[in-house]
């Protein structure tokens, strides 16, 4: 579970870096309207991934299946919302 969340965090980091590079080069991607910016969504994705992976690595191995998924997800969201 922690490996999957690390991949999600790395994807968020890659989207953040890509959006910053494209934003510096110019308006190559066109104008995007919406309530959230791409860097904010990338920070949310990275926070869920890395925060969830940290929580998943701290769980004891005898945690039941549903709790082993929901607890890291909740911890990841708790980390991600202030980041975004």
N, CA, C and O atoms as a CHARMM CRD file, in Angstrom:
* protein
*
  336
    1    1 UNK  N      0.82400  -1.19200   0.00000 PROA 1      0.00000
    2    1 UNK  CA     0.00000   0.00000   0.00000 PROA 1      0.00000
    3    1 UNK  C      0.87200   1.26200   0.00000 PROA 1      0.00000
    4    1 UNK  O      0.57400   2.24100  -0.68500 PROA 1      0.00000
    5    2 UNK  N      1.94200   1.21400   0.77600 PROA 2      0.00000
    6    2 UNK  CA     2.79900   2.39600   0.86300 PROA 2      0.00000
    7    2 UNK  C      3.48200   2.68600  -0.46800 PROA 2      0.00000
    8    2 UNK  O      3.71900   3.84700  -0.80000 PROA 2      0.00000
    9    3 UNK  N      3.79700   1.65200  -1.22600 PROA 3      0.00000
   10    3 UNK  CA     4.45400   1.85700  -2.52200 PROA 3      0.00000
   11    3 UNK  C      3.50200   2.54400  -3.48900 PROA 3      0.00000
   12    3 UNK  O      3.91300   3.43200  -4.23700 PROA 3      0.00000
   13    4 UNK  N      2.24600   2.14900  -3.48200 PROA 4      0.00000
   14    4 UNK  CA     1.24800   2.77900  -4.35700 PROA 4      0.00000
   15    4 UNK  C      1.09600   4.24900  -3.99300 PROA 4      0.00000
   16    4 UNK  O      1.01600   5.10500  -4.87500 PROA 4      0.00000
   17    5 UNK  N      1.05700   4.54300  -2.70900 PROA 5      0.00000
   18    5 UNK  CA     0.91400   5.93100  -2.28100 PROA 5      0.00000
   19    5 UNK  C      2.15400   6.75600  -2.60500 PROA 5      0.00000
   20    5 UNK  O      2.04600   7.94600  -2.90100 PROA 5      0.00000
   21    6 UNK  N      3.32700   6.13800  -2.55400 PROA 6      0.00000
   22    6 UNK  CA     4.54100   6.85100  -2.96400 PROA 6      0.00000
   23    6 UNK  C      4.50700   7.19000  -4.44800 PROA 6      0.00000
   24    6 UNK  O      4.97100   8.25600  -4.85400 PROA 6      0.00000
   25    7 UNK  N      3.96400   6.29400  -5.25300 PROA 7      0.00000
   26    7 UNK  CA     3.82800   6.56400  -6.68700 PROA 7      0.00000
   27    7 UNK  C      2.84900   7.71000  -6.91400 PROA 7      0.00000
   28    7 UNK  O      3.08300   8.56100  -7.77200 PROA 7      0.00000
   29    8 UNK  N      1.75400   7.74300  -6.15600 PROA 8      0.00000
   30    8 UNK  CA     0.78500   8.84700  -6.25800 PROA 8      0.00000
   31    8 UNK  C      1.44500  10.16000  -5.86400 PROA 8      0.00000
   32    8 UNK  O      1.23600  11.18000  -6.52000 PROA 8      0.00000
   33    9 UNK  N      2.22800  10.14500  -4.81300 PROA 9      0.00000
   34    9 UNK  CA     2.94100  11.35300  -4.39200 PROA 9      0.00000
   35    9 UNK  C      3.94200  11.81400  -5.42500 PROA 9      0.00000
   36    9 UNK  O      4.06500  13.01300  -5.67500 PROA 9      0.00000
   37   10 UNK  N      4.66300  10.88000  -6.03100 PROA 10     0.00000
   38   10 UNK  CA     5.62900  11.23000  -7.07000 PROA 10     0.00000
   39   10 UNK  C      4.92900  11.78300  -8.30200 PROA 10     0.00000
   40   10 UNK  O      5.44700  12.68800  -8.95600 PROA 10     0.00000
   41   11 UNK  N      3.76500  11.25000  -8.62100 PROA 11     0.00000
   42   11 UNK  CA     2.98400  11.78200  -9.74000 PROA 11     0.00000
   43   11 UNK  C      2.55000  13.22100  -9.46300 PROA 11     0.00000
   44   11 UNK  O      2.60900  14.07000 -10.35300 PROA 11     0.00000
   45   12 UNK  N      2.11700  13.49400  -8.24000 PROA 12     0.00000
   46   12 UNK  CA     1.76000  14.85900  -7.86700 PROA 12     0.00000
   47   12 UNK  C      2.93800  15.80300  -7.96300 PROA 12     0.00000
   48   12 UNK  O      2.79900  16.93500  -8.42800 PROA 12     0.00000
   49   13 UNK  N      4.09400  15.34300  -7.52700 PROA 13     0.00000
   50   13 UNK  CA     5.30800  16.15500  -7.61900 PROA 13     0.00000
   51   13 UNK  C      5.68700  16.41800  -9.07600 PROA 13     0.00000
   52   13 UNK  O      6.10800  17.52200  -9.42100 PROA 13     0.00000
   53   14 UNK  N      5.53800  15.40500  -9.92800 PROA 14     0.00000
   54   14 UNK  CA     5.84600  15.57600 -11.35100 PROA 14     0.00000
   55   14 UNK  C      4.89000  16.56600 -12.00800 PROA 14     0.00000
   56   14 UNK  O      5.31500  17.39000 -12.81800 PROA 14     0.00000
   57   15 UNK  N      3.61000  16.49500 -11.66800 PROA 15     0.00000
   58   15 UNK  CA     2.63000  17.44100 -12.21900 PROA 15     0.00000
   59   15 UNK  C      2.94300  18.84900 -11.74600 PROA 15     0.00000
   60   15 UNK  O      2.82800  19.80000 -12.51900 PROA 15     0.00000
   61   16 UNK  N      3.33500  18.99600 -10.49500 PROA 16     0.00000
   62   16 UNK  CA     3.69100  20.31000  -9.96500 PROA 16     0.00000
   63   16 UNK  C      4.89400  20.89100 -10.70100 PROA 16     0.00000
   64   16 UNK  O      4.86700  22.05000 -11.11500 PROA 16     0.00000
   65   17 UNK  N      5.93700  20.10000 -10.86200 PROA 17     0.00000
   66   17 UNK  CA     7.12800  20.58500 -11.56900 PROA 17     0.00000
   67   17 UNK  C      6.81300  20.91300 -13.02200 PROA 17     0.00000
   68   17 UNK  O      7.29100  21.91800 -13.54800 PROA 17     0.00000
   69   18 UNK  N      6.01800  20.07900 -13.67100 PROA 18     0.00000
   70   18 UNK  CA     5.64500  20.33500 -15.06400 PROA 18     0.00000
   71   18 UNK  C      4.82700  21.60600 -15.19200 PROA 18     0.00000
   72   18 UNK  O      5.03900  22.38500 -16.12200 PROA 18     0.00000
   73   19 UNK  N      3.90000  21.82800 -14.27900 PROA 19     0.00000
   74   19 UNK  CA     3.08500  23.04700 -14.34700 PROA 19     0.00000
   75   19 UNK  C      3.91300  24.29400 -14.08300 PROA 19     0.00000
   76   19 UNK  O      3.65900  25.34800 -14.66700 PROA 19     0.00000
   77   20 UNK  N      4.90100  24.17700 -13.20700 PROA 20     0.00000
   78   20 UNK  CA     5.76300  25.33200 -12.94800 PROA 20     0.00000
   79   20 UNK  C      6.64900  25.64100 -14.14900 PROA 20     0.00000
   80   20 UNK  O      6.86400  26.81100 -14.46600 PROA 20     0.00000
   81   21 UNK  N      7.16700  24.61700 -14.82200 PROA 21     0.00000
   82   21 UNK  CA     8.00800  24.82900 -15.99900 PROA 21     0.00000
   83   21 UNK  C      7.19000  25.39900 -17.14900 PROA 21     0.00000
   84   21 UNK  O      7.61900  26.34400 -17.81000 PROA 21     0.00000
   85   22 UNK  N      6.01100  24.82600 -17.38900 PROA 22     0.00000
   86   22 UNK  CA     5.16300  25.32800 -18.47000 PROA 22     0.00000
   87   22 UNK  C      4.68800  26.74400 -18.14900 PROA 22     0.00000
   88   22 UNK  O      4.58300  27.57700 -19.04900 PROA 22     0.00000
   89   23 UNK  N      4.40800  27.02000 -16.90600 PROA 23     0.00000
   90   23 UNK  CA     3.98900  28.36900 -16.52100 PROA 23     0.00000
   91   23 UNK  C      5.09000  29.39000 -16.71500 PROA 23     0.00000
   92   23 UNK  O      4.80700  30.54600 -17.03000 PROA 23     0.00000
   93   24 UNK  N      6.33600  28.99200 -16.53400 PROA 24     0.00000
   94   24 UNK  CA     7.46200  29.89900 -16.73100 PROA 24     0.00000
   95   24 UNK  C      7.76400  30.11600 -18.20900 PROA 24     0.00000
   96   24 UNK  O      8.14500  31.21900 -18.60200 PROA 24     0.00000
   97   25 UNK  N      7.60300  29.09200 -19.02600 PROA 25     0.00000
   98   25 UNK  CA     7.90600  29.20300 -20.44400 PROA 25     0.00000
   99   25 UNK  C      6.89000  30.10200 -21.13600 PROA 25     0.00000
  100   25 UNK  O      7.24900  30.88500 -22.01500 PROA 25     0.00000
  101   26 UNK  N      5.67300  29.99600 -20.75700 PROA 26     0.00000
  102   26 UNK  CA     4.63200  30.81200 -21.37100 PROA 26     0.00000
  103   26 UNK  C      3.30900  30.09400 -21.31900 PROA 26     0.00000
  104   26 UNK  O      3.14300  29.08600 -20.63300 PROA 26     0.00000
  105   27 UNK  N      2.39000  30.63000 -22.04800 PROA 27     0.00000
  106   27 UNK  CA     1.03900  30.08200 -22.03900 PROA 27     0.00000
  107   27 UNK  C      0.91300  29.00200 -23.10700 PROA 27     0.00000
  108   27 UNK  O      0.13800  29.14500 -24.05300 PROA 27     0.00000
  109   28 UNK  N      1.68000  27.91800 -22.95200 PROA 28     0.00000
  110   28 UNK  CA     1.68700  26.85000 -23.94700 PROA 28     0.00000
  111   28 UNK  C      0.45600  25.95600 -23.83700 PROA 28     0.00000
  112   28 UNK  O      0.00400  25.40100 -24.83900 PROA 28     0.00000
  113   29 UNK  N     -0.07500  25.81700 -22.66000 PROA 29     0.00000
  114   29 UNK  CA    -1.18800  24.89500 -22.45500 PROA 29     0.00000
  115   29 UNK  C     -2.53700  25.56500 -22.65700 PROA 29     0.00000
  116   29 UNK  O     -3.56500  24.90100 -22.51900 PROA 29     0.00000
  117   30 UNK  N     -2.57500  26.82100 -22.97100 PROA 30     0.00000
  118   30 UNK  CA    -3.84800  27.51400 -23.12400 PROA 30     0.00000
  119   30 UNK  C     -4.35700  28.01900 -21.79300 PROA 30     0.00000
  120   30 UNK  O     -3.71000  27.85900 -20.75800 PROA 30     0.00000
  121   31 UNK  N     -5.48500  28.60900 -21.83300 PROA 31     0.00000
  122   31 UNK  CA    -6.09100  29.17300 -20.63000 PROA 31     0.00000
  123   31 UNK  C     -7.01200  28.13500 -19.99900 PROA 31     0.00000
  124   31 UNK  O     -7.90700  27.61700 -20.66700 PROA 31     0.00000
  125   32 UNK  N     -6.81200  27.83400 -18.76000 PROA 32     0.00000
  126   32 UNK  CA    -7.63900  26.86700 -18.04700 PROA 32     0.00000
  127   32 UNK  C     -8.46300  27.60700 -17.00300 PROA 32     0.00000
  128   32 UNK  O     -7.91800  28.25000 -16.10500 PROA 32     0.00000
  129   33 UNK  N     -9.76700  27.50900 -17.13200 PROA 33     0.00000
  130   33 UNK  CA   -10.65700  28.12100 -16.15300 PROA 33     0.00000
  131   33 UNK  C    -11.11800  27.06600 -15.16600 PROA 33     0.00000
  132   33 UNK  O    -11.29400  25.90000 -15.52000 PROA 33     0.00000
  133   34 UNK  N    -11.30700  27.47500 -13.95700 PROA 34     0.00000
  134   34 UNK  CA   -11.80200  26.57100 -12.93500 PROA 34     0.00000
  135   34 UNK  C    -11.51300  27.12700 -11.56100 PROA 34     0.00000
  136   34 UNK  O    -10.75300  28.08500 -11.41800 PROA 34     0.00000
  137   35 UNK  N    -12.11300  26.53200 -10.55400 PROA 35     0.00000
  138   35 UNK  CA   -11.92500  27.04700  -9.19700 PROA 35     0.00000
  139   35 UNK  C    -10.57300  26.70200  -8.58500 PROA 35     0.00000
  140   35 UNK  O    -10.18300  27.31500  -7.59200 PROA 35     0.00000
  141   36 UNK  N     -9.84100  25.73000  -9.15400 PROA 36     0.00000
  142   36 UNK  CA    -8.57200  25.29100  -8.57900 PROA 36     0.00000
  143   36 UNK  C     -7.46700  25.40900  -9.61000 PROA 36     0.00000
  144   36 UNK  O     -7.69000  25.18000 -10.79900 PROA 36     0.00000
  145   37 UNK  N     -6.28300  25.76500  -9.15900 PROA 37     0.00000
  146   37 UNK  CA    -5.14300  25.84400 -10.06900 PROA 37     0.00000
  147   37 UNK  C     -4.46900  24.47800 -10.17100 PROA 37     0.00000
  148   37 UNK  O     -4.65300  23.61500  -9.31400 PROA 37     0.00000
  149   38 UNK  N     -3.69200  24.30000 -11.22600 PROA 38     0.00000
  150   38 UNK  CA    -2.97200  23.03400 -11.40600 PROA 38     0.00000
  151   38 UNK  C     -1.95500  22.81000 -10.28400 PROA 38     0.00000
  152   38 UNK  O     -1.85400  21.68700  -9.79000 PROA 38     0.00000
  153   39 UNK  N     -1.19900  23.82400  -9.86000 PROA 39     0.00000
  154   39 UNK  CA    -0.29000  23.57200  -8.72700 PROA 39     0.00000
  155   39 UNK  C     -1.01700  23.18600  -7.43300 PROA 39     0.00000
  156   39 UNK  O     -0.49300  22.40000  -6.64400 PROA 39     0.00000
  157   40 UNK  N     -2.20600  23.72600  -7.21200 PROA 40     0.00000
  158   40 UNK  CA    -2.95700  23.34700  -6.01100 PROA 40     0.00000
  159   40 UNK  C     -3.42500  21.90200  -6.09000 PROA 40     0.00000
  160   40 UNK  O     -3.37500  21.17600  -5.09800 PROA 40     0.00000
  161   41 UNK  N     -3.87600  21.48500  -7.25900 PROA 41     0.00000
  162   41 UNK  CA    -4.28600  20.09000  -7.41800 PROA 41     0.00000
  163   41 UNK  C     -3.08900  19.14300  -7.33200 PROA 41     0.00000
  164   41 UNK  O     -3.20600  18.04000  -6.79700 PROA 41     0.00000
  165   42 UNK  N     -1.94800  19.56600  -7.85400 PROA 42     0.00000
  166   42 UNK  CA    -0.74300  18.75000  -7.75800 PROA 42     0.00000
  167   42 UNK  C     -0.29000  18.62800  -6.30200 PROA 42     0.00000
  168   42 UNK  O      0.16600  17.56400  -5.88200 PROA 42     0.00000
  169   43 UNK  N     -0.41200  19.70000  -5.54000 PROA 43     0.00000
  170   43 UNK  CA    -0.06200  19.64800  -4.11700 PROA 43     0.00000
  171   43 UNK  C     -1.01200  18.72600  -3.36400 PROA 43     0.00000
  172   43 UNK  O     -0.59300  18.00900  -2.45400 PROA 43     0.00000
  173   44 UNK  N     -2.28600  18.74100  -3.73700 PROA 44     0.00000
  174   44 UNK  CA    -3.25100  17.84000  -3.11100 PROA 44     0.00000
  175   44 UNK  C     -2.90400  16.39100  -3.41200 PROA 44     0.00000
  176   44 UNK  O     -2.92100  15.54600  -2.51700 PROA 44     0.00000
  177   45 UNK  N     -2.59200  16.10400  -4.65900 PROA 45     0.00000
  178   45 UNK  CA    -2.23400  14.74300  -5.05900 PROA 45     0.00000
  179   45 UNK  C     -0.94200  14.28900  -4.37200 PROA 45     0.00000
  180   45 UNK  O     -0.85900  13.16100  -3.88600 PROA 45     0.00000
  181   46 UNK  N      0.05300  15.15700  -4.33200 PROA 46     0.00000
  182   46 UNK  CA     1.30600  14.81200  -3.65800 PROA 46     0.00000
  183   46 UNK  C      1.13700  14.62700  -2.17000 PROA 46     0.00000
  184   46 UNK  O      1.73800  13.72900  -1.58200 PROA 46     0.00000
  185   47 UNK  N      0.32000  15.47400  -1.54900 PROA 47     0.00000
  186   47 UNK  CA     0.08000  15.34700  -0.11000 PROA 47     0.00000
  187   47 UNK  C     -0.63400  14.06900   0.25900 PROA 47     0.00000
  188   47 UNK  O     -0.30300  13.43000   1.25800 PROA 47     0.00000
  189   48 UNK  N     -1.63100  13.68900  -0.55900 PROA 48     0.00000
  190   48 UNK  CA    -2.33200  12.43000  -0.29700 PROA 48     0.00000
  191   48 UNK  C     -1.36700  11.26000  -0.44300 PROA 48     0.00000
  192   48 UNK  O     -1.37500  10.33000   0.36400 PROA 48     0.00000
  193   49 UNK  N     -0.53500  11.31600  -1.48400 PROA 49     0.00000
  194   49 UNK  CA     0.39200  10.21100  -1.71600 PROA 49     0.00000
  195   49 UNK  C      1.44900  10.08400  -0.64200 PROA 49     0.00000
  196   49 UNK  O      1.60400   9.01900  -0.04300 PROA 49     0.00000
  197   50 UNK  N      2.17800  11.15900  -0.39100 PROA 50     0.00000
  198   50 UNK  CA     3.27400  11.08500   0.57100 PROA 50     0.00000
  199   50 UNK  C      2.77300  10.99300   2.01200 PROA 50     0.00000
  200   50 UNK  O      3.35300  10.26600   2.81800 PROA 50     0.00000
  201   51 UNK  N      1.70700  11.71800   2.34600 PROA 51     0.00000
  202   51 UNK  CA     1.14800  11.62000   3.70200 PROA 51     0.00000
  203   51 UNK  C      0.54800  10.25400   3.97400 PROA 51     0.00000
  204   51 UNK  O      0.70100   9.70600   5.06600 PROA 51     0.00000
  205   52 UNK  N     -0.13500   9.70700   2.98100 PROA 52     0.00000
  206   52 UNK  CA    -0.69600   8.36400   3.13600 PROA 52     0.00000
  207   52 UNK  C      0.37800   7.29600   3.23000 PROA 52     0.00000
  208   52 UNK  O      0.23800   6.33600   3.98800 PROA 52     0.00000
  209   53 UNK  N      1.45300   7.45700   2.46300 PROA 53     0.00000
  210   53 UNK  CA     2.55200   6.48200   2.52600 PROA 53     0.00000
  211   53 UNK  C      3.22900   6.51500   3.88600 PROA 53     0.00000
  212   53 UNK  O      3.60500   5.47000   4.41800 PROA 53     0.00000
  213   54 UNK  N      3.38500   7.70100   4.45000 PROA 54     0.00000
  214   54 UNK  CA     3.98600   7.80200   5.78300 PROA 54     0.00000
  215   54 UNK  C      3.09600   7.12900   6.82300 PROA 54     0.00000
  216   54 UNK  O      3.58500   6.42300   7.70400 PROA 54     0.00000
  217   55 UNK  N      1.78500   7.35000   6.71500 PROA 55     0.00000
  218   55 UNK  CA     0.86300   6.71800   7.66600 PROA 55     0.00000
  219   55 UNK  C      0.81600   5.21100   7.47500 PROA 55     0.00000
  220   55 UNK  O      0.74100   4.46500   8.45200 PROA 55     0.00000
  221   56 UNK  N      0.85900   4.75500   6.23000 PROA 56     0.00000
  222   56 UNK  CA     0.81300   3.31300   5.96900 PROA 56     0.00000
  223   56 UNK  C      2.06200   2.61300   6.49700 PROA 56     0.00000
  224   56 UNK  O      1.99700   1.46100   6.92600 PROA 56     0.00000
  225   57 UNK  N      3.18600   3.30100   6.46700 PROA 57     0.00000
  226   57 UNK  CA     4.40600   2.66700   6.96700 PROA 57     0.00000
  227   57 UNK  C      4.42300   2.56900   8.48900 PROA 57     0.00000
  228   57 UNK  O      5.16900   1.76600   9.04900 PROA 57     0.00000
  229   58 UNK  N      3.61100   3.37400   9.15700 PROA 58     0.00000
  230   58 UNK  CA     3.56200   3.33200  10.61700 PROA 58     0.00000
  231   58 UNK  C      2.52400   2.35400  11.16500 PROA 58     0.00000
  232   58 UNK  O      2.50800   2.08300  12.36600 PROA 58     0.00000
  233   59 UNK  N      1.65700   1.82000  10.30000 PROA 59     0.00000
  234   59 UNK  CA     0.62500   0.89700  10.76500 PROA 59     0.00000
  235   59 UNK  C      1.23700  -0.45400  11.13900 PROA 59     0.00000
  236   59 UNK  O      2.16500  -0.92200  10.47900 PROA 59     0.00000
  237   60 UNK  N      0.71800  -1.07700  12.19200 PROA 60     0.00000
  238   60 UNK  CA     1.18500  -2.43100  12.51100 PROA 60     0.00000
  239   60 UNK  C      0.69000  -3.41300  11.44000 PROA 60     0.00000
  240   60 UNK  O     -0.31000  -3.14600  10.77300 PROA 60     0.00000
  241   61 UNK  N      1.37900  -4.53400  11.27200 PROA 61     0.00000
  242   61 UNK  CA     1.00800  -5.46100  10.19100 PROA 61     0.00000
  243   61 UNK  C     -0.30500  -6.20900  10.40600 PROA 61     0.00000
  244   61 UNK  O     -0.83300  -6.78600   9.45600 PROA 61     0.00000
  245   62 UNK  N     -0.84600  -6.21700  11.61700 PROA 62     0.00000
  246   62 UNK  CA    -2.08100  -6.96900  11.87300 PROA 62     0.00000
  247   62 UNK  C     -3.35500  -6.12800  11.76000 PROA 62     0.00000
  248   62 UNK  O     -4.39900  -6.52800  12.27400 PROA 62     0.00000
  249   63 UNK  N     -3.28700  -4.98100  11.10200 PROA 63     0.00000
  250   63 UNK  CA    -4.47500  -4.14900  10.89400 PROA 63     0.00000
  251   63 UNK  C     -5.33200  -4.79400   9.81000 PROA 63     0.00000
  252   63 UNK  O     -4.80600  -5.21200   8.77800 PROA 63     0.00000
  253   64 UNK  N     -6.65400  -4.88100  10.02800 PROA 64     0.00000
  254   64 UNK  CA    -7.53300  -5.49000   9.01100 PROA 64     0.00000
  255   64 UNK  C     -7.49600  -4.72300   7.68200 PROA 64     0.00000
  256   64 UNK  O     -7.07100  -3.56800   7.64000 PROA 64     0.00000
  257   65 UNK  N     -7.94000  -5.36700   6.60700 PROA 65     0.00000
  258   65 UNK  CA    -7.83500  -4.83900   5.25500 PROA 65     0.00000
  259   65 UNK  C     -8.45200  -3.46800   5.03800 PROA 65     0.00000
  260   65 UNK  O     -7.79800  -2.58500   4.48200 PROA 65     0.00000
  261   66 UNK  N     -9.69400  -3.26800   5.46100 PROA 66     0.00000
  262   66 UNK  CA   -10.35900  -1.98800   5.22100 PROA 66     0.00000
  263   66 UNK  C     -9.69700  -0.86000   6.00100 PROA 66     0.00000
  264   66 UNK  O     -9.54300   0.24600   5.48200 PROA 66     0.00000
  265   67 UNK  N     -9.31400  -1.12300   7.21300 PROA 67     0.00000
  266   67 UNK  CA    -8.65300  -0.09600   8.02700 PROA 67     0.00000
  267   67 UNK  C     -7.26600   0.22200   7.49000 PROA 67     0.00000
  268   67 UNK  O     -6.79600   1.35300   7.61200 PROA 67     0.00000
  269   68 UNK  N     -6.60700  -0.77100   6.89700 PROA 68     0.00000
  270   68 UNK  CA    -5.27700  -0.55000   6.33900 PROA 68     0.00000
  271   68 UNK  C     -5.32900   0.34400   5.10900 PROA 68     0.00000
  272   68 UNK  O     -4.31000   0.91700   4.72100 PROA 68     0.00000
  273   69 UNK  N     -6.48800   0.47300   4.49400 PROA 69     0.00000
  274   69 UNK  CA    -6.65100   1.36400   3.34900 PROA 69     0.00000
  275   69 UNK  C     -7.19400   2.71800   3.78700 PROA 69     0.00000
  276   69 UNK  O     -6.71400   3.75700   3.33300 PROA 69     0.00000
  277   70 UNK  N     -8.18700   2.71100   4.66400 PROA 70     0.00000
  278   70 UNK  CA    -8.86700   3.95400   5.03800 PROA 70     0.00000
  279   70 UNK  C     -8.04100   4.84100   5.96200 PROA 70     0.00000
  280   70 UNK  O     -8.09600   6.06500   5.84300 PROA 70     0.00000
  281   71 UNK  N     -7.28600   4.26000   6.87000 PROA 71     0.00000
  282   71 UNK  CA    -6.47700   5.08400   7.78000 PROA 71     0.00000
  283   71 UNK  C     -5.38400   5.87300   7.04100 PROA 71     0.00000
  284   71 UNK  O     -5.24900   7.07200   7.28500 PROA 71     0.00000
  285   72 UNK  N     -4.60400   5.25300   6.15200 PROA 72     0.00000
  286   72 UNK  CA    -3.62900   6.06300   5.39700 PROA 72     0.00000
  287   72 UNK  C     -4.28400   7.09100   4.48000 PROA 72     0.00000
  288   72 UNK  O     -3.74600   8.18100   4.28400 PROA 72     0.00000
  289   73 UNK  N     -5.44200   6.74900   3.91700 PROA 73     0.00000
  290   73 UNK  CA    -6.14400   7.70700   3.07100 PROA 73     0.00000
  291   73 UNK  C     -6.59600   8.92200   3.87300 PROA 73     0.00000
  292   73 UNK  O     -6.46900  10.05400   3.40800 PROA 73     0.00000
  293   74 UNK  N     -7.12000   8.69500   5.06600 PROA 74     0.00000
  294   74 UNK  CA    -7.54300   9.80200   5.92300 PROA 74     0.00000
  295   74 UNK  C     -6.34400  10.64500   6.35900 PROA 74     0.00000
  296   74 UNK  O     -6.42400  11.87300   6.39400 PROA 74     0.00000
  297   75 UNK  N     -5.24700   9.99000   6.68700 PROA 75     0.00000
  298   75 UNK  CA    -4.04200  10.73600   7.07100 PROA 75     0.00000
  299   75 UNK  C     -3.49600  11.52800   5.88800 PROA 75     0.00000
  300   75 UNK  O     -3.04900  12.66400   6.05000 PROA 75     0.00000
  301   76 UNK  N     -3.53000  10.93100   4.70000 PROA 76     0.00000
  302   76 UNK  CA    -3.08400  11.63000   3.51400 PROA 76     0.00000
  303   76 UNK  C     -3.92500  12.85300   3.20800 PROA 76     0.00000
  304   76 UNK  O     -3.39600  13.89900   2.83000 PROA 76     0.00000
  305   77 UNK  N     -5.22900  12.72700   3.36900 PROA 77     0.00000
  306   77 UNK  CA    -6.10600  13.89400   3.16500 PROA 77     0.00000
  307   77 UNK  C     -5.86200  14.97000   4.21400 PROA 77     0.00000
  308   77 UNK  O     -5.92000  16.16200   3.91200 PROA 77     0.00000
  309   78 UNK  N     -5.59000  14.55300   5.44100 PROA 78     0.00000
  310   78 UNK  CA    -5.29700  15.52700   6.49400 PROA 78     0.00000
  311   78 UNK  C     -4.02300  16.30700   6.20300 PROA 78     0.00000
  312   78 UNK  O     -3.90300  17.47300   6.57900 PROA 78     0.00000
  313   79 UNK  N     -3.07900  15.66800   5.53800 PROA 79     0.00000
  314   79 UNK  CA    -1.83800  16.35500   5.14300 PROA 79     0.00000
  315   79 UNK  C     -2.06300  17.19800   3.89700 PROA 79     0.00000
  316   79 UNK  O     -1.51400  18.29300   3.77700 PROA 79     0.00000
  317   80 UNK  N     -2.87300  16.68700   2.96500 PROA 80     0.00000
  318   80 UNK  CA    -3.00500  17.29600   1.64700 PROA 80     0.00000
  319   80 UNK  C     -3.84600  18.57100   1.61700 PROA 80     0.00000
  320   80 UNK  O     -3.53400  19.50300   0.87600 PROA 80     0.00000
  321   81 UNK  N     -4.89600  18.61300   2.40900 PROA 81     0.00000
  322   81 UNK  CA    -5.80300  19.77700   2.33900 PROA 81     0.00000
  323   81 UNK  C     -5.09400  21.07900   2.71300 PROA 81     0.00000
  324   81 UNK  O     -5.27200  22.06800   2.00200 PROA 81     0.00000
  325   82 UNK  N     -4.30800  21.13700   3.77600 PROA 82     0.00000
  326   82 UNK  CA    -3.58000  22.40200   4.02800 PROA 82     0.00000
  327   82 UNK  C     -2.53900  22.72400   2.95300 PROA 82     0.00000
  328   82 UNK  O     -2.26100  23.89600   2.69500 PROA 82     0.00000
  329   83 UNK  N     -1.96400  21.70000   2.32800 PROA 83     0.00000
  330   83 UNK  CA    -0.99800  21.96100   1.26200 PROA 83     0.00000
  331   83 UNK  C     -1.65400  22.62000   0.05700 PROA 83     0.00000
  332   83 UNK  O     -1.10300  23.54400  -0.54200 PROA 83     0.00000
  333   84 UNK  N     -2.82900  22.13400  -0.28400 PROA 84     0.00000
  334   84 UNK  CA    -3.50700  22.66900  -1.46800 PROA 84     0.00000
  335   84 UNK  C     -4.08000  24.03100  -1.18200 PROA 84     0.00000
  336   84 UNK  O     -4.68900  24.64100  -2.06100 PROA 84     0.00000
